[in-house]
Amino acid sequence: MPEVTAMSIRSASLYLAIVSSAAAAGYAIARLIVILRRRRQPTPFELKRTA
């Protein structure tokens, strides 16, 4: 029985690490898109939202 709980805890921690890394990657990609879009042409609405 303890082996099953240890396996489930290990799989849960692995799942959490994958989800957190995916969230970090998505956040970095979103920031890169925002920076590139702002560098191309900043609209007044985007400037007002960031400031």
N, CA, C and O atoms as a Tripos MOL2 file, in Angstrom:
@<TRIPOS>MOLECULE
protein
  204   203    51     0     0
PROTEIN
NO_CHARGES

@<TRIPOS>ATOM
      1 N           0.8170   -1.2130    0.0000 N.3       1 MET1
      2 CA          0.0000    0.0000    0.0000 C.3       1 MET1
      3 C           0.8610    1.2780    0.0000 C.2       1 MET1
      4 O           0.5720    2.1930   -0.7710 O.2       1 MET1
      5 N           1.9030    1.3710    0.8350 N.am      2 PRO2
      6 CA          2.7430    2.5730    0.7920 C.3       2 PRO2
      7 C           3.3940    2.7920   -0.5670 C.2       2 PRO2
      8 O           3.6330    3.9370   -0.9490 O.2       2 PRO2
      9 N           3.6870    1.7220   -1.3080 N.am      3 GLU3
     10 CA          4.2880    1.8830   -2.6320 C.3       3 GLU3
     11 C           3.3320    2.6170   -3.5760 C.2       3 GLU3
     12 O           3.7490    3.4580   -4.3730 O.2       3 GLU3
     13 N           2.0420    2.2830   -3.4700 N.am      4 VAL4
     14 CA          1.0530    2.9230   -4.3440 C.3       4 VAL4
     15 C           0.9660    4.4160   -4.0280 C.2       4 VAL4
     16 O           0.9040    5.2370   -4.9430 O.2       4 VAL4
     17 N           0.9610    4.7730   -2.7620 N.am      5 THR5
     18 CA          0.8680    6.1880   -2.3990 C.3       5 THR5
     19 C           2.1260    6.9330   -2.8370 C.2       5 THR5
     20 O           2.0490    8.0740   -3.2920 O.2       5 THR5
     21 N           3.2820    6.2890   -2.7010 N.am      6 ALA6
     22 CA          4.5250    6.9290   -3.1280 C.3       6 ALA6
     23 C           4.5080    7.1480   -4.6390 C.2       6 ALA6
     24 O           4.9420    8.1940   -5.1220 O.2       6 ALA6
     25 N           4.0090    6.1660   -5.3830 N.am      7 MET7
     26 CA          3.9300    6.3310   -6.8360 C.3       7 MET7
     27 C           2.9670    7.4420   -7.2020 C.2       7 MET7
     28 O           3.2490    8.2340   -8.1010 O.2       7 MET7
     29 N           1.8240    7.5140   -6.5140 N.am      8 SER8
     30 CA          0.8500    8.5470   -6.8380 C.3       8 SER8
     31 C           1.4110    9.9270   -6.4920 C.2       8 SER8
     32 O           1.1880   10.8940   -7.2210 O.2       8 SER8
     33 N           2.1400   10.0120   -5.3750 N.am      9 ILE9
     34 CA          2.7440   11.2970   -4.9900 C.3       9 ILE9
     35 C           3.7980   11.6990   -6.0210 C.2       9 ILE9
     36 O           3.8860   12.8660   -6.4030 O.2       9 ILE9
     37 N           4.5980   10.7260   -6.4700 N.am     10 ARG10
     38 CA          5.6250   11.0300   -7.4680 C.3      10 ARG10
     39 C           4.9930   11.4790   -8.7760 C.2      10 ARG10
     40 O           5.4600   12.4410   -9.3860 O.2      10 ARG10
     41 N           3.9390   10.8000   -9.2190 N.am     11 SER11
     42 CA          3.2770   11.1810  -10.4660 C.3      11 SER11
     43 C           2.6110   12.5480  -10.3150 C.2      11 SER11
     44 O           2.5950   13.3390  -11.2580 O.2      11 SER11
     45 N           2.0670   12.8250   -9.1440 N.am     12 ALA12
     46 CA          1.4300   14.1210   -8.9190 C.3      12 ALA12
     47 C           2.4650   15.2430   -8.9550 C.2      12 ALA12
     48 O           2.2110   16.3040   -9.5270 O.2      12 ALA12
     49 N           3.6290   15.0140   -8.3480 N.am     13 SER13
     50 CA          4.6740   16.0410   -8.3710 C.3      13 SER13
     51 C           5.1990   16.2350   -9.7940 C.2      13 SER13
     52 O           5.4890   17.3590  -10.2020 O.2      13 SER13
     53 N           5.3190   15.1390  -10.5500 N.am     14 LEU14
     54 CA          5.7590   15.2490  -11.9390 C.3      14 LEU14
     55 C           4.7390   16.0280  -12.7550 C.2      14 LEU14
     56 O           5.1090   16.8790  -13.5640 O.2      14 LEU14
     57 N           3.4520   15.7410  -12.5480 N.am     15 TYR15
     58 CA          2.3860   16.4660  -13.2500 C.3      15 TYR15
     59 C           2.4290   17.9520  -12.8930 C.2      15 TYR15
     60 O           2.2680   18.8090  -13.7620 O.2      15 TYR15
     61 N           2.6430   18.2500  -11.6190 N.am     16 LEU16
     62 CA          2.7070   19.6420  -11.1840 C.3      16 LEU16
     63 C           3.9000   20.3530  -11.8270 C.2      16 LEU16
     64 O           3.7850   21.5060  -12.2430 O.2      16 LEU16
     65 N           5.0400   19.6730  -11.9090 N.am     17 ALA17
     66 CA          6.2250   20.2710  -12.5320 C.3      17 ALA17
     67 C           5.9750   20.5290  -14.0160 C.2      17 ALA17
     68 O           6.3700   21.5710  -14.5390 O.2      17 ALA17
     69 N           5.3240   19.5870  -14.6940 N.am     18 ILE18
     70 CA          5.0380   19.7710  -16.1280 C.3      18 ILE18
     71 C           4.0780   20.9430  -16.3250 C.2      18 ILE18
     72 O           4.2750   21.7730  -17.2120 O.2      18 ILE18
     73 N           3.0410   21.0050  -15.4940 N.am     19 VAL19
     74 CA          2.0620   22.0860  -15.6300 C.3      19 VAL19
     75 C           2.7070   23.4430  -15.3480 C.2      19 VAL19
     76 O           2.4590   24.4120  -16.0660 O.2      19 VAL19
     77 N           3.5350   23.5100  -14.3030 N.am     20 SER20
     78 CA          4.1660   24.7870  -13.9590 C.3      20 SER20
     79 C           5.1380   25.2250  -15.0550 C.2      20 SER20
     80 O           5.2030   26.4070  -15.3930 O.2      20 SER20
     81 N           5.8960   24.2730  -15.6110 N.am     21 SER21
     82 CA          6.8300   24.6250  -16.6810 C.3      21 SER21
     83 C           6.0710   25.0580  -17.9320 C.2      21 SER21
     84 O           6.4960   25.9840  -18.6240 O.2      21 SER21
     85 N           4.9550   24.3990  -18.2280 N.am     22 ALA22
     86 CA          4.1470   24.7890  -19.3840 C.3      22 ALA22
     87 C           3.5590   26.1840  -19.1750 C.2      22 ALA22
     88 O           3.4980   26.9780  -20.1140 O.2      22 ALA22
     89 N           3.1270   26.4860  -17.9490 N.am     23 ALA23
     90 CA          2.5860   27.8100  -17.6530 C.3      23 ALA23
     91 C           3.6760   28.8790  -17.7880 C.2      23 ALA23
     92 O           3.4260   29.9650  -18.3100 O.2      23 ALA23
     93 N           4.8770   28.5640  -17.3160 N.am     24 ALA24
     94 CA          5.9830   29.5190  -17.4320 C.3      24 ALA24
     95 C           6.3350   29.7510  -18.9030 C.2      24 ALA24
     96 O           6.6040   30.8830  -19.3070 O.2      24 ALA24
     97 N           6.3320   28.6850  -19.7000 N.am     25 ALA25
     98 CA          6.6430   28.8290  -21.1240 C.3      25 ALA25
     99 C           5.5580   29.6560  -21.8180 C.2      25 ALA25
    100 O           5.8670   30.5190  -22.6400 O.2      25 ALA25
    101 N           4.3070   29.3980  -21.4940 N.am     26 GLY26
    102 CA          3.2260   30.1680  -22.0890 C.3      26 GLY26
    103 C           3.3070   31.6380  -21.7040 C.2      26 GLY26
    104 O           3.0560   32.5130  -22.5330 O.2      26 GLY26
    105 N           3.6570   31.9130  -20.4510 N.am     27 TYR27
    106 CA          3.7950   33.3030  -20.0040 C.3      27 TYR27
    107 C           4.9330   34.0000  -20.7500 C.2      27 TYR27
    108 O           4.7970   35.1540  -21.1570 O.2      27 TYR27
    109 N           6.0620   33.2910  -20.9290 N.am     28 ALA28
    110 CA          7.1990   33.8750  -21.6410 C.3      28 ALA28
    111 C           6.8270   34.1540  -23.0930 C.2      28 ALA28
    112 O           7.1920   35.1960  -23.6380 O.2      28 ALA28
    113 N           6.0970   33.2210  -23.7290 N.am     29 ILE29
    114 CA          5.6940   33.4220  -25.1210 C.3      29 ILE29
    115 C           4.7420   34.6120  -25.2270 C.2      29 ILE29
    116 O           4.8450   35.4160  -26.1530 O.2      29 ILE29
    117 N           3.8210   34.7190  -24.2780 N.am     30 ALA30
    118 CA          2.8780   35.8370  -24.3020 C.3      30 ALA30
    119 C           3.6070   37.1660  -24.1260 C.2      30 ALA30
    120 O           3.2920   38.1400  -24.8110 O.2      30 ALA30
    121 N           4.5720   37.2130  -23.2220 N.am     31 ARG31
    122 CA          5.3450   38.4430  -23.0270 C.3      31 ARG31
    123 C           6.1260   38.8000  -24.2940 C.2      31 ARG31
    124 O           6.2070   39.9700  -24.6670 O.2      31 ARG31
    125 N           6.6990   37.7890  -24.9540 N.am     32 LEU32
    126 CA          7.4520   38.0330  -26.1860 C.3      32 LEU32
    127 C           6.5410   38.5800  -27.2700 C.2      32 LEU32
    128 O           6.9210   39.4960  -27.9990 O.2      32 LEU32
    129 N           5.3330   38.0230  -27.3800 N.am     33 ILE33
    130 CA          4.3780   38.5120  -28.3830 C.3      33 ILE33
    131 C           3.9970   39.9580  -28.0830 C.2      33 ILE33
    132 O           3.9140   40.7850  -28.9910 O.2      33 ILE33
    133 N           3.7640   40.2610  -26.8060 N.am     34 VAL34
    134 CA          3.3870   41.6290  -26.4280 C.3      34 VAL34
    135 C           4.5190   42.6000  -26.7470 C.2      34 VAL34
    136 O           4.2780   43.6920  -27.2600 O.2      34 VAL34
    137 N           5.7620   42.1980  -26.4430 N.am     35 ILE35
    138 CA          6.9100   43.0760  -26.7040 C.3      35 ILE35
    139 C           7.0700   43.3080  -28.2010 C.2      35 ILE35
    140 O           7.2890   44.4390  -28.6350 O.2      35 ILE35
    141 N           6.9600   42.2390  -28.9930 N.am     36 LEU36
    142 CA          7.1050   42.3920  -30.4400 C.3      36 LEU36
    143 C           5.9890   43.2540  -31.0120 C.2      36 LEU36
    144 O           6.2290   44.0880  -31.8850 O.2      36 LEU36
    145 N           4.7630   43.0500  -30.5190 N.am     37 ARG37
    146 CA          3.6360   43.8420  -31.0170 C.3      37 ARG37
    147 C           3.8120   45.3090  -30.6400 C.2      37 ARG37
    148 O           3.5290   46.1990  -31.4420 O.2      37 ARG37
    149 N           4.2830   45.5620  -29.4120 N.am     38 ARG38
    150 CA          4.4770   46.9410  -28.9730 C.3      38 ARG38
    151 C           5.5870   47.6040  -29.7840 C.2      38 ARG38
    152 O           5.5010   48.7920  -30.0920 O.2      38 ARG38
    153 N           6.6370   46.8410  -30.1340 N.am     39 ARG39
    154 CA          7.7430   47.4060  -30.8960 C.3      39 ARG39
    155 C           7.2930   47.7530  -32.3180 C.2      39 ARG39
    156 O           7.7750   48.7190  -32.9090 O.2      39 ARG39
    157 N           6.3570   46.9540  -32.8660 N.am     40 ARG40
    158 CA          5.9030   47.2030  -34.2260 C.3      40 ARG40
    159 C           5.0830   48.4930  -34.2970 C.2      40 ARG40
    160 O           5.4740   49.4410  -34.9760 O.2      40 ARG40
    161 N           3.9460   48.5280  -33.5960 N.am     41 GLN41
    162 CA          3.1200   49.7460  -33.5770 C.3      41 GLN41
    163 C           2.2910   49.7810  -32.2980 C.2      41 GLN41
    164 O           1.3210   49.0320  -32.1760 O.2      41 GLN41
    165 N           2.6510   50.6290  -31.3500 N.am     42 PRO42
    166 CA          1.8810   50.7250  -30.1040 C.3      42 PRO42
    167 C           0.6200   51.5570  -30.2930 C.2      42 PRO42
    168 O           0.6970   52.7410  -30.6210 O.2      42 PRO42
    169 N          -0.5360   50.9430  -30.0890 N.am     43 THR43
    170 CA         -1.7880   51.6840  -30.2030 C.3      43 THR43
    171 C          -2.0420   52.4270  -28.8930 C.2      43 THR43
    172 O          -1.5540   52.0000  -27.8470 O.2      43 THR43
    173 N          -2.7900   53.5210  -28.9280 N.am     44 PRO44
    174 CA         -3.0730   54.2730  -27.6870 C.3      44 PRO44
    175 C          -3.7400   53.4030  -26.6290 C.2      44 PRO44
    176 O          -3.5010   53.5800  -25.4350 O.2      44 PRO44
    177 N          -4.5860   52.4520  -27.0700 N.am     45 PHE45
    178 CA         -5.2630   51.5880  -26.1040 C.3      45 PHE45
    179 C          -4.2560   50.7170  -25.3650 C.2      45 PHE45
    180 O          -4.3430   50.5590  -24.1480 O.2      45 PHE45
    181 N          -3.2980   50.1500  -26.0990 N.am     46 GLU46
    182 CA         -2.2790   49.3200  -25.4510 C.3      46 GLU46
    183 C          -1.4060   50.1680  -24.5270 C.2      46 GLU46
    184 O          -1.0600   49.7250  -23.4320 O.2      46 GLU46
    185 N          -1.0490   51.3730  -24.9510 N.am     47 LEU47
    186 CA         -0.2310   52.2420  -24.0990 C.3      47 LEU47
    187 C          -0.9900   52.5720  -22.8130 C.2      47 LEU47
    188 O          -0.4070   52.5650  -21.7290 O.2      47 LEU47
    189 N          -2.2810   52.8610  -22.9300 N.am     48 LYS48
    190 CA         -3.0680   53.2010  -21.7450 C.3      48 LYS48
    191 C          -3.1870   51.9890  -20.8160 C.2      48 LYS48
    192 O          -3.1720   52.1360  -19.5940 O.2      48 LYS48
    193 N          -3.3050   50.7890  -21.4010 N.am     49 ARG49
    194 CA         -3.4600   49.5890  -20.5860 C.3      49 ARG49
    195 C          -2.1730   49.2580  -19.8440 C.2      49 ARG49
    196 O          -2.2180   48.8500  -18.6840 O.2      49 ARG49
    197 N          -1.0170   49.4300  -20.5020 N.am     50 THR50
    198 CA          0.2510   49.1010  -19.8420 C.3      50 THR50
    199 C           0.5790   50.1370  -18.7730 C.2      50 THR50
    200 O           1.0940   49.7910  -17.7100 O.2      50 THR50
    201 N           0.2810   51.4150  -19.0520 N.am     51 ALA51
    202 CA          0.5850   52.4860  -18.0900 C.3      51 ALA51
    203 C          -0.5050   52.5620  -17.0340 C.2      51 ALA51
    204 O          -0.4360   53.3990  -16.1340 O.2      51 ALA51
@<TRIPOS>BOND
     1     1     2 1
     2     2     3 1
     3     3     4 2
     4     3     5 am
     5     5     6 1
     6     6     7 1
     7     7     8 2
     8     7     9 am
     9     9    10 1
    10    10    11 1
    11    11    12 2
    12    11    13 am
    13    13    14 1
    14    14    15 1
    15    15    16 2
    16    15    17 am
    17    17    18 1
    18    18    19 1
    19    19    20 2
    20    19    21 am
    21    21    22 1
    22    22    23 1
    23    23    24 2
    24    23    25 am
    25    25    26 1
    26    26    27 1
    27    27    28 2
    28    27    29 am
    29    29    30 1
    30    30    31 1
    31    31    32 2
    32    31    33 am
    33    33    34 1
    34    34    35 1
    35    35    36 2
    36    35    37 am
    37    37    38 1
    38    38    39 1
    39    39    40 2
    40    39    41 am
    41    41    42 1
    42    42    43 1
    43    43    44 2
    44    43    45 am
    45    45    46 1
    46    46    47 1
    47    47    48 2
    48    47    49 am
    49    49    50 1
    50    50    51 1
    51    51    52 2
    52    51    53 am
    53    53    54 1
    54    54    55 1
    55    55    56 2
    56    55    57 am
    57    57    58 1
    58    58    59 1
    59    59    60 2
    60    59    61 am
    61    61    62 1
    62    62    63 1
    63    63    64 2
    64    63    65 am
    65    65    66 1
    66    66    67 1
    67    67    68 2
    68    67    69 am
    69    69    70 1
    70    70    71 1
    71    71    72 2
    72    71    73 am
    73    73    74 1
    74    74    75 1
    75    75    76 2
    76    75    77 am
    77    77    78 1
    78    78    79 1
    79    79    80 2
    80    79    81 am
    81    81    82 1
    82    82    83 1
    83    83    84 2
    84    83    85 am
    85    85    86 1
    86    86    87 1
    87    87    88 2
    88    87    89 am
    89    89    90 1
    90    90    91 1
    91    91    92 2
    92    91    93 am
    93    93    94 1
    94    94    95 1
    95    95    96 2
    96    95    97 am
    97    97    98 1
    98    98    99 1
    99    99   100 2
   100    99   101 am
   101   101   102 1
   102   102   103 1
   103   103   104 2
   104   103   105 am
   105   105   106 1
   106   106   107 1
   107   107   108 2
   108   107   109 am
   109   109   110 1
   110   110   111 1
   111   111   112 2
   112   111   113 am
   113   113   114 1
   114   114   115 1
   115   115   116 2
   116   115   117 am
   117   117   118 1
   118   118   119 1
   119   119   120 2
   120   119   121 am
   121   121   122 1
   122   122   123 1
   123   123   124 2
   124   123   125 am
   125   125   126 1
   126   126   127 1
   127   127   128 2
   128   127   129 am
   129   129   130 1
   130   130   131 1
   131   131   132 2
   132   131   133 am
   133   133   134 1
   134   134   135 1
   135   135   136 2
   136   135   137 am
   137   137   138 1
   138   138   139 1
   139   139   140 2
   140   139   141 am
   141   141   142 1
   142   142   143 1
   143   143   144 2
   144   143   145 am
   145   145   146 1
   146   146   147 1
   147   147   148 2
   148   147   149 am
   149   149   150 1
   150   150   151 1
   151   151   152 2
   152   151   153 am
   153   153   154 1
   154   154   155 1
   155   155   156 2
   156   155   157 am
   157   157   158 1
   158   158   159 1
   159   159   160 2
   160   159   161 am
   161   161   162 1
   162   162   163 1
   163   163   164 2
   164   163   165 am
   165   165   166 1
   166   166   167 1
   167   167   168 2
   168   167   169 am
   169   169   170 1
   170   170   171 1
   171   171   172 2
   172   171   173 am
   173   173   174 1
   174   174   175 1
   175   175   176 2
   176   175   177 am
   177   177   178 1
   178   178   179 1
   179   179   180 2
   180   179   181 am
   181   181   182 1
   182   182   183 1
   183   183   184 2
   184   183   185 am
   185   185   186 1
   186   186   187 1
   187   187   188 2
   188   187   189 am
   189   189   190 1
   190   190   191 1
   191   191   192 2
   192   191   193 am
   193   193   194 1
   194   194   195 1
   195   195   196 2
   196   195   197 am
   197   197   198 1
   198   198   199 1
   199   199   200 2
   200   199   201 am
   201   201   202 1
   202   202   203 1
   203   203   204 2
@<TRIPOS>SUBSTRUCTURE
     1 MET1         2 RESIDUE 1 A MET
     2 PRO2         6 RESIDUE 1 A PRO
     3 GLU3        10 RESIDUE 1 A GLU
     4 VAL4        14 RESIDUE 1 A VAL
     5 THR5        18 RESIDUE 1 A THR
     6 ALA6        22 RESIDUE 1 A ALA
     7 MET7        26 RESIDUE 1 A MET
     8 SER8        30 RESIDUE 1 A SER
     9 ILE9        34 RESIDUE 1 A ILE
    10 ARG10       38 RESIDUE 1 A ARG
    11 SER11       42 RESIDUE 1 A SER
    12 ALA12       46 RESIDUE 1 A ALA
    13 SER13       50 RESIDUE 1 A SER
    14 LEU14       54 RESIDUE 1 A LEU
    15 TYR15       58 RESIDUE 1 A TYR
    16 LEU16       62 RESIDUE 1 A LEU
    17 ALA17       66 RESIDUE 1 A ALA
    18 ILE18       70 RESIDUE 1 A ILE
    19 VAL19       74 RESIDUE 1 A VAL
    20 SER20       78 RESIDUE 1 A SER
    21 SER21       82 RESIDUE 1 A SER
    22 ALA22       86 RESIDUE 1 A ALA
    23 ALA23       90 RESIDUE 1 A ALA
    24 ALA24       94 RESIDUE 1 A ALA
    25 ALA25       98 RESIDUE 1 A ALA
    26 GLY26      102 RESIDUE 1 A GLY
    27 TYR27      106 RESIDUE 1 A TYR
    28 ALA28      110 RESIDUE 1 A ALA
    29 ILE29      114 RESIDUE 1 A ILE
    30 ALA30      118 RESIDUE 1 A ALA
    31 ARG31      122 RESIDUE 1 A ARG
    32 LEU32      126 RESIDUE 1 A LEU
    33 ILE33      130 RESIDUE 1 A ILE
    34 VAL34      134 RESIDUE 1 A VAL
    35 ILE35      138 RESIDUE 1 A ILE
    36 LEU36      142 RESIDUE 1 A LEU
    37 ARG37      146 RESIDUE 1 A ARG
    38 ARG38      150 RESIDUE 1 A ARG
    39 ARG39      154 RESIDUE 1 A ARG
    40 ARG40      158 RESIDUE 1 A ARG
    41 GLN41      162 RESIDUE 1 A GLN
    42 PRO42      166 RESIDUE 1 A PRO
    43 THR43      170 RESIDUE 1 A THR
    44 PRO44      174 RESIDUE 1 A PRO
    45 PHE45      178 RESIDUE 1 A PHE
    46 GLU46      182 RESIDUE 1 A GLU
    47 LEU47      186 RESIDUE 1 A LEU
    48 LYS48      190 RESIDUE 1 A LYS
    49 ARG49      194 RESIDUE 1 A ARG
    50 THR50      198 RESIDUE 1 A THR
    51 ALA51      202 RESIDUE 1 A ALA
